[in-house]
């Protein structure tokens, strides 16, 4: 008698080698992309002592200011917005500090208006009589360099283009501003 | 003043009165036209819906309660009054605040992955499921066929054996 139970279905056809390799390449590429995104997301702000990447600020009156051209001077970069109530606490003090340093020619103040509307921003500048150059943070390019977590934030860059110090939140007094700037000037 | 003059005077007064009413209607009609040109909140929100607040996370601009968002909605209204189209307003927001304000990321650079990957993975999944189902169906058909073949042979042998037994009984 013939033993019919020994008949087995043939092994299933395997995937071609190129398909397996392609699948692994796609998977690895996807993982690399995710890793790159994660690394970027976890990258912290510019640390004190680190070189600040150069950027350009287009002011509300249309003039362009390149930080590369400001080497040799201490640069005070203040992020603010008209909708930001804490920014109003320090606005007058910042202007007062600017008035104190502007004649020396050694300190430059730059106001960076973070995601704001121009009409309200101009109203804010007028309200606090702010005279130092201010401009919008177009496409949030500047705030992304510093990875700001909100407004107001102030960054002080030394004469060599390195970050000297930063202040998260509003300054409480003019002496707090001047002490940070003086420290950068004396470096 | 004779009767004729009185009639003329009355006619003049009536004409003046109707002319005044006509002018008043014309002024109010013009006002209605002007009001129609003014964008409504619905028109503003229709655009705001397609934009996200650049400050708050994952909040569409039309429902965002912050002061900043109210300013941006007012800005949309301003632009609509100035005659800007929806696309021009959206582009202005992108230029000012970056791509992240868009509800739908623009199809360029790595953003393409967002549009390409889901359909590719979906179609790939359907193909894999289809191929596996086909394979399962084929193998089950084979098993049935093999088992049918086996039964036939077995039955044949059984019938032959029964026939032999029947024949032997008949002979005895």
Interface residues (C-beta under 8 A of the other chain):
Chain A: X1 X2 X4 X5 X7 X9 X12 X33 X81 X82 X83 X115 X116 X117 X119 X120 X136 X138 X139 X140 X141
Chain B: X54 X55 X66 X67 X68 X71 X72 X74 X75 X78 X94 X95 X96 X97 X98 X99 X100 X110 X113 X135 X139 X142 X143 X146 X149 X150 X153 X157
